[in-house]
Structures are given as structure tokens and as C-alpha cells.
Amino acid sequence: MRLLDLVLAIGGLLVVAGCSNGDAAASQEQSWWAWHAEKRDVDRVVDDAISEPGGGDYAKAADAIRSSSRPAAVKQFEIGQLVVGGITRNAGRRPPETLEQGLRMMEDSAVAPGHEPRVAAQQLRILFERGAGAPPHAFPKNAEVAACWLAVEEKRSEDSARCIALRRQRLPNIGG
């Protein structure tokens, strides 16, 4: 029984020592958990909204992202995706932005600080590689723009701005 008491006492001292010397670490861990919980909650609202009957409520999903605490560039990209997705899928409710505005939001966030450029590059490559939707809400395929984004995605190029300029030259007003 004495050995057990000793083990418990040492364990208690370690916990107390860890708490008193690790307040910053504990605070950091709490903020990570708070951030993660908020992210999960927003993701759940977005998933539920775009899965609603009648084609989904992409406007509600975009509003959830707009009011979240995500970094500005991440919000911009995700809202742009919801705009493009809502229009090309002919959603029941869509954000007010046009297809061109949604695409520009995605493109602009690809070069903004605070967003992982390869994530944006991959999503933009897929859009231009496959196209999306059906007329009158179609998103056009463009092999040259897709290839430019593929080079950024695979780190053969770091020139996202070139891909954006190329798209804006070749397809200056998508959906307009």
C-alpha cells in the first residue's frame, strides 16, 4: 500500500508542477480545442446546409463561413467554392455573388497570405480540368489553365498569379 501512495503522490506532484509551469502550454492547448470545436461546428452547418432538400442552401453555408473565425483568406476561398458550387449545381438557395465573383474569390485567396496555395491550386485545377454544371450555369473546361494550376499544385511552379492572369485573359467573364 505504501508503494501505491508513493506513486500517487509523485503523480500528483507532476500534475501540479505541469500545471504551474505549463500555463502557457495549457492555454495554447485550450485555444486549439476551442478553435477545433468551432471549426467542426461551422463545417457541420455547411455540410447540413448544402445537403438540404431542393438542391441545398449554399447561401446559409456561405453565411456560416462568413461569420466564422477562420482566417480571411480561408473564408474567401471557401465562400468562393460555395458560390461556384451553388451556381453550377443549381442550388435551391445561393450566395448573392456571381460565378465570376466566386471564381475571383477563389483565385485571389490563392495568392493571399494565410491560405495554403496548393489547396487552392488543386481545387482550381479540378474546376478547369473537369468543368462543372450544365448551361446556363456551366463552368467551362480549359486545359491550359488547368495545366498551369497543376504545375503550382505539384510545386513545379510557384506562380499562381500567372495562372490567374492566364484564366482572366482566356476566360474573362465566366458565367456573365
N, C-alpha and C positions, 0 to 999 in steps of 0.2 A: 504494500500500500504506500509505503514511503517513496518508492521509485515513481509511482504514478503521480504523487503530489509534487515531486520534483519536476517531472516532465510538464505538468500543468503549470507550475509556477514559471518555468523557463519560457513556455509558450506564451503565457500572459505577459511576461516582460518583453518578449519580442514583439507582440502586438502593440503594447504601449509604446515601445521605442519606435516602431514603424509608424505609429500614428503621430507621435510628437515630432519626429524628424522628417516625416514624409507628407506633411500637409499639402505641399505644392503638388506632389505626385497624386495624392488622393483627390485633390481639387481637379487636376487635369483628367483623372480617370472619370470623375463625376461629370465633367463637361463633355467628355467623349460619349458617355452613356446618354446624356441629355440630347446631344446632337444626333446620335444614332436613333433614339426614340422618336425625335421629331421627324427625322428623315423617313423612318418606317411609316409613321402616321401619314405624312404627306404622300408617300408612294402608294399607300393603301387607298387614300382618297382618289388619287389619279387613276389607279387600276379600276376601282369601282365605277368611277365616272365614265371612263371610256368603254366600260363593259355594259353600261346601262342599255336597256331595250331601245329600239328605234335608232340604232347606229351610234349610240354613245353621246355623252355630254362632254365634248372636248373643251367647251368654254369653262365649265366647272373645274375640269382638270387643270387648265391653264391658270385659273384664279387661285387654286391651291398652291401651285408653284410660285405665282407672283407674291403671295402672302407668306411664303416660307422664308427661312433664314439662310437659304442657300446662297453661295457667292453669286454676285451679279452676272458673271459670265456663264455660270452653270444655269441660272434661271433663264437667261436669254436663249441659250441653246435649247433647253428643254421646252420652253414655250414655243420656240420656232418649230421644233419637232411636232408639237401638238397642233400648231396651226396647219402645217403641211399635212399631217396625218388626218386631221379633221376634214380638210377640204378634199384630199384625194380619196378618202373613204366615204365621202358624202355623209358625214355625221349628222345626227339629228340637231345638235347644237354645236356651234363652232365659235372660237375666239373671233373678235372683230377684224383681225389683220387679214390681209390678202395673202395669196400663195407666195407672191414675190416678197412681201414683207416677212413672212415666216421663213423663207429661204435666206433672206438677208440677215435675219436674226441668227440663224444657224451659222452662216458664213462669218459674220462679224465676231461672233463669240469664239470661232476657231482661231482667231488671231489675237483675242483679248487675253490679258493676264488673268490667271485664276481658273483656266479651263485646260484640261488635258487635250492637246492638239490631235493626238492620234485617235481619240474617241470621236471627235468631230470629223476628222478625215475619213474614218471608217463609215460613219453614218452618211456623210455626203457622197462618198464613193458609191455606196449601195444605192442611194437615190438615183444617181446619174447612170449607174450600170444597169439598173432594172427598170427605172421609170416607176410610176405609180398611178393608180386611179384610171378612170375612163373619162372621155370627153363628156362634158365640158370642164371637168375638174382634173384633167390629166397632168401628170408631171412627166416631162419628156426625158427620154434617154439621151445621153451624149457620151460617146465612147472616149473622146479626147479629154473632157472634163473629168470623167471617171478615172482615166489613167493618171491624170495629174494628182488627184486625191489619193490614188493607190500609192504613188511614189512617196507622198507625205506619210501615209499610214505605215509604209514599210521602211521609213527613215532613209530612203534614197534621196529625199529632198526635204528641206525644212521650209519651203517657200509656199505656205498656204495662201499668201497674198496673190501669188501668181495664178493659183487655181481659181481664186475668186475673180480676178481680173479676166481670166480666160472665159469663165462662165458668163460674166456680165457683158463681155464682148459678143460671144456666140449666141447667148440666150438672154437678151437684155431685160425682158419683162415677162417672166413666167407667169402664166395664168392671167395675164392682163390684157 
